[in-house]
Amino acid sequence: MTIEEQSTGTATSTAVAPEPAADWPTSPGAVQGPPSGNELSVLDARNVSAWFGSHKVLERVSLTMPAGQVTALIGPSGCGKSTFLRILNRMHELVPIAALAGEVRLDGDDIYDRRKKIQDARKDIGMVFQKPNPFPAMSIYDNVVAGLKLTGLRASRDEKDELVERSLTSAGLWKEVKDRLSQPGGGLSGGQQQRLCIARSLAVRPKVLLMDEPCSALDPTSTRVIEETMVELQKEVTIVIVTHNMQQAQRVSQQCAFFLASQGTPGAIVEHGDTEAMFSEPQDERTYDYVNGRFG
Ligand SMILES: Nc1ncnc2c1ncn2[C@@H]1O[C@H](COP(=O)(O)OP(=O)(O)OP(=O)(O)O)[C@@H](O)[C@H]1O
């Protein structure tokens, strides 16, 4: 289905400061096992435009985010990277004044198909936010399985144990926390909390993981660990990351898209493609200037 500039706002909460539960699905179903063995998925955005009220912030953005790769979204502040990311898992519509047009397809299926539940898109396409947002008083173990509880998914203790171990292992945290799973998530360092949030997202077996500046609140060591985790994670999930860190984009991504909103115009993609080529031989002068730190 093509989205016809529809007003999508139905929820009362704002997308600017998402609640911890926002990256979790809420549809019922059965536990399907640990986050491994997924078929890798491709996410395709076509002619996506977006508005907040009458303010158009994205203009006909098209981007294919290939299966099993990391796609980095780069560009100056305010050019619409986060808005685009939120459109990819239907979080944009949490803002009452938000509207959008275009198509987003996951493995060819329109995630905005009216017959589909919004929760299904959120389950398939998880999100990790800038600021780690575990439930601080909840145990590490319960944080990981919280998504299951909220959705009403049933799992035996053994299944949960396996899910927790696999999710934490994939998130690069298992070895550090395996002996203190009953301790509160809030007792972990910032970097560990972010990896706990990644594990929580992985526990519901997403096909795509969206990451909105996941390291910007972290120190360089924690950043490095998250980056290493991402490199491993792309074997099991397609990743899209918003980052202001050009070195990070080069270290972790294979694909890159440069967004720009020049002189009050809506954000658009200036150039996209292979990350290495974008940084070494950009086709557009504006890309060259941006990746070389000459503006933004
Ligand atoms: N909830 C909102 N209500 C109204 N306008 C918004 C809202 N969220 C974002 N905007 C506007 O949409 C435009 C794009 O913002 P967005 O956060 O997507 O940009 P960005 O490239 O991710 O910026 P940054 O790199 O600073 O995070 C900006 O002009 C911003 O002010």
The ligand as a Tripos MOL2 file, in Angstrom:
@<TRIPOS>MOLECULE
LIG
   31    33     1     0     0
SMALL
NO_CHARGES

@<TRIPOS>ATOM
      1 N1          8.4850   15.5850   17.5300 N.pl3     1 LIG1
      2 C1          8.7590   16.5670   16.6670 C.ar      1 LIG1
      3 N2          7.9010   17.5650   16.4830 N.ar      1 LIG1
      4 C2          8.1550   18.5710   15.6060 C.ar      1 LIG1
      5 N3          9.2730   18.6330   14.8560 N.ar      1 LIG1
      6 C3         10.1780   17.6380   15.0050 C.ar      1 LIG1
      7 C4          9.9770   16.5660   15.9140 C.ar      1 LIG1
      8 N4         11.0450   15.7350   15.8430 N.ar      1 LIG1
      9 C5         11.8800   16.2870   14.9390 C.ar      1 LIG1
     10 N5         11.3590   17.4210   14.4210 N.ar      1 LIG1
     11 C6         11.9780   18.2810   13.3940 C.3       1 LIG1
     12 O1         12.2340   17.4750   12.2470 O.3       1 LIG1
     13 C7         13.4570   17.8590   11.6460 C.3       1 LIG1
     14 C8         14.3410   16.6190   11.5300 C.3       1 LIG1
     15 O2         14.6930   16.2010   12.8440 O.3       1 LIG1
     16 P1         15.5020   14.8520   13.1010 P.3       1 LIG1
     17 O3         15.6120   14.6750   14.5760 O.co2     1 LIG1
     18 O4         14.9090   13.7590   12.3160 O.co2     1 LIG1
     19 O5         16.9280   15.2350   12.4840 O.3       1 LIG1
     20 P2         18.3190   14.5220   12.7100 P.3       1 LIG1
     21 O6         19.0410   14.5910   11.4260 O.co2     1 LIG1
     22 O7         18.1310   13.1770   13.3040 O.co2     1 LIG1
     23 O8         18.9900   15.4800   13.7760 O.3       1 LIG1
     24 P3         20.0740   15.1320   14.9100 P.3       1 LIG1
     25 O9         21.2720   14.6430   14.1710 O.co2     1 LIG1
     26 O10        20.3120   16.4420   15.5830 O.co2     1 LIG1
     27 O11        19.4630   14.1050   15.8120 O.co2     1 LIG1
     28 C9         14.0440   18.9630   12.5080 C.3       1 LIG1
     29 O12        13.7220   20.1970   11.9170 O.3       1 LIG1
     30 C10        13.3310   18.8000   13.8210 C.3       1 LIG1
     31 O13        13.2240   20.0180   14.4960 O.3       1 LIG1
@<TRIPOS>BOND
     1     1     2 1
     2     2     3 ar
     3     2     7 ar
     4     3     4 ar
     5     4     5 ar
     6     5     6 ar
     7     6     7 ar
     8     6    10 ar
     9     7     8 ar
    10     8     9 ar
    11     9    10 ar
    12    10    11 1
    13    11    12 1
    14    11    30 1
    15    12    13 1
    16    13    14 1
    17    13    28 1
    18    14    15 1
    19    15    16 1
    20    16    17 2
    21    16    18 1
    22    16    19 1
    23    19    20 1
    24    20    21 2
    25    20    22 1
    26    20    23 1
    27    23    24 1
    28    24    25 2
    29    24    26 1
    30    24    27 1
    31    28    29 1
    32    28    30 1
    33    30    31 1
@<TRIPOS>SUBSTRUCTURE
     1 LIG1         1 GROUP 0 **** ****
